[in-house]
């Protein structure tokens, strides 16, 4: 499903008589704007346009974590690695390629039971905590619920968030569509204003894009293993937007 929104921006009409404004817009104080016939007194119009497309995501990133605590740092490390390997195997068995699973972060810290290391005399009060964060890239969104259950069953302790976005190919496709909509919006506004001035847009003089943005949908869960089991995420639409500034020559 795809939804489009075209937004018109501001418009400014100018002629060579408005030298200060013309110089600012076209780059040099006192410069004229040549029209197709070489006349440096051509009028110009500057407009902004925006385009926005809302589409269903085709890519999801699951953030999951494995936690461990032990009196021995080696025990924490080995436990984290063993359970992480089990989670990765479960993901691959569910149909996701191994390359789609990456490490978000890995940390082991020394902790003190009473929280005051300076006053510590009993070494048995020291323990170690570790966390192993994994990110799982999923292209088949129908697998999400099954994957969450699989990583929890394999030993993960938490599901932090699921981020829904677009794959690179679709990101580029819809970026171009949003940009085309922005250009159409700018031209439509230029034509509208030119009509009010009893003029006609002849050709573009300058076009400047302000980039395109993909606004992903992030579902933050922060669920422990029990709460995450049976999760059935339902993502909203991803928004792709673009904007342009254009200056047209009028006749």
Protein Blocks (a to p, Z undefined) as FASTA:
>chain_A
ZZddddddddddddfklmmlmmmmnopghiacddfkopakbccdddddddddddddfbdc
dddddddddfbfklmmmmmmmmmmmmmmmmmmnopafklpccfbdcdddddfklpaklpc
blklpccddddddddddfblklmmmmmmmmmmnopabdfbdcddddfklmmmmmmmmmmm
mmmmmmmmmmmmmmmnopacfbdfbdcdebjadddddddfkpafklmgopacdddddddd
dddddddddZZ
